Amino acid sequence: MIRSFLISSLFLLCFALFECAVLSNLFFLPAIPDFLLLVTTYISIKNGRMFGVTLGFTGGLFMDFLSASPFGLNCLLRTTLGYIAGLFNKTLNTEGFFIPVILGAGTTIVKILGLALISILFPYALTNFSFVSQSFVFEIIFNALLAPFVFKFLAIFSHSIELEPEKVS
């Protein structure tokens, strides 16, 4: 379990650095695809709620340290999303094209709804948040289209990031 968590965390760190160092500096992109969300979704579906919560929190910490968002925002969102994705443990086939597209779009919509709820509860934490925004539409499209490719890439390393069937909670 520790080996799977460390390898999964390494994937999260690499994707977080790629998002913050490379993709955030490309000015022609209307929105930045959320690779950490896709990685957390895939691994949570494969390994369950507990692993998803832990991995979501770890990915949230990486994003909190690397981005300018309020500290703890990404931890809260990604922990919740890891739990929700872990509810579908071993029930969804992520090998095709359409299920990953639906998962990419769906988890992005849940993330946006979570941000909207946080902006209502804490209006001074997210001052520039707009629920209806062009960047959210592009983020949903990017995540939906990139999800099958990210899932196929992670499936190559499934023997290293997936837990044994008897250890899944």
N, C-alpha and C positions, 0 to 999 in steps of 0.2 A: 504494500500500500504506500509506503514512504517513497519507494522508487517511482511509482506511478505519479505521485504527487510532485516530486521534484522534477521529473521530466515534463509534466504538464505545466508546472510553474515556469520552467525554462522556455517553453513555447510561448506562454503569456508574456514573459519579459521581452522576448525577441519581437513579438508582434506589437507590444506597447512601445518599444523603442522605434520600430518602423513607423508606427502611427504618428508619434510625437516628433520624431526627427526628420522624417522624409515626407510623409503625406501632408502634414500640417504646413509645410513650406511650399506646396504646390498651389499656386494661386489660381490656376485655371479650374480647380475642382470646386464645385459649388457646395460640397459637403465632404467630410472625411468618413470613409467607410470604417465601421467599428469591428475590426478583426477580433478584438478581445471578446466582444459579445458573441461572435460566431464560435470562437474556440471554447468559450465557457459553455455555450449551448450544446455543442457536440459532445464534449467530455462529460457534461452533466447527464445527458441522455444515455450515454454509455455506462456511467458509473453510479448514478443515483443521487439522491437529494443531499446526503451528508458530504459527499465529495464535491458536489456542485456548489454548496454553500461555502465550503472551504476554499475552493478554487475561485469562486466569484469574489470572495473577500480579498484574496491574494491579488487577483487582477485589478480590483478596485484600489488597493493600496499602491500598486504600480502606477496606475493612472493618476491617482491623487498626488503622488510625488512628482510625476513627470508633467502634469498639466497645471493650468492656472485656475482650476475649478476649486470651489470651497472644499476644504479638507473633510473627508468623510462622505461626500456626496457619491462618489463612484463606488466606495465600499458598500454603502447602503443599497444602491441600485443593483450592483452586480451580485451581491449576496442574495438579494431577493430573486433576481433573474436566474441565478444558479439553482435556487430551490425550486422555482417553478419549472424549469427545464428538467430537473431531476425527478419530478413527479411522473414524467413520461419515460422512466427508466425501462429500457429493453422492450418498449412497446411500439416504437416508431422505427421504420426502416429508413436509415439515412443514406442508403447506397444509391438511390435513384437521383432524379433531377428535381422533380416537383416538390417532394417533401422537404428537402433542404431549402428550396426557394420559399416555401410557405413558412418554414421555421425562421429563416432569416428576416423575412418581412414581419412575421408575428412577434418575434422577440424585440425587434426594433420598435414596433408600435407599443408594446408593453413598457419598454424603456421610456418612450416619449410620454406615455400616460403617467408613469412614475415621476418623471420630471415635472409634469404638470401638477401632480398632487403635492410634490415638495414645494413648488413655487407658490401654491395656494397657502400651504401651511406655514412656510417661511418666506414671505415676500421679499425680504431684504437679502436673502442668501443668493437668489437668482434674479438679479435686477434686469438682465437683458433677455429674459425668457419670453418667447412668444409661442403659444401653442400651435397656431396656424402659421407655418413658415415654409418658405421654399426650400430651405436647407434640410428640414425634416423629410420632405418628400423625396429629395435626392438621396438622403441617407437611407431611407427605406428601400429605394430602388437599388442603390449600390449594394446594400447588405443582402437583399434578395438575390441579386445576380451573382454575387461573389460566394454565397453560402455553398453551392454545390462544389465549387473548386476548393474551398477551404476544407470542406468535409472530406473530399477525396484525398487531399494532401494529408490530413490527419489520419485517415484510414490506413495510410502506408505505415504509420507508427502505432497502429492499434495494439500490437503485442506489448508495447512499452507503456502506453497510457491507459489501457483498460485494466480494470481489476479482475481478479478471478471471480467466477460466478458465485462462489460461496461466500465471498467477502463483501459483496454489494449490499448496502443497507438502504 
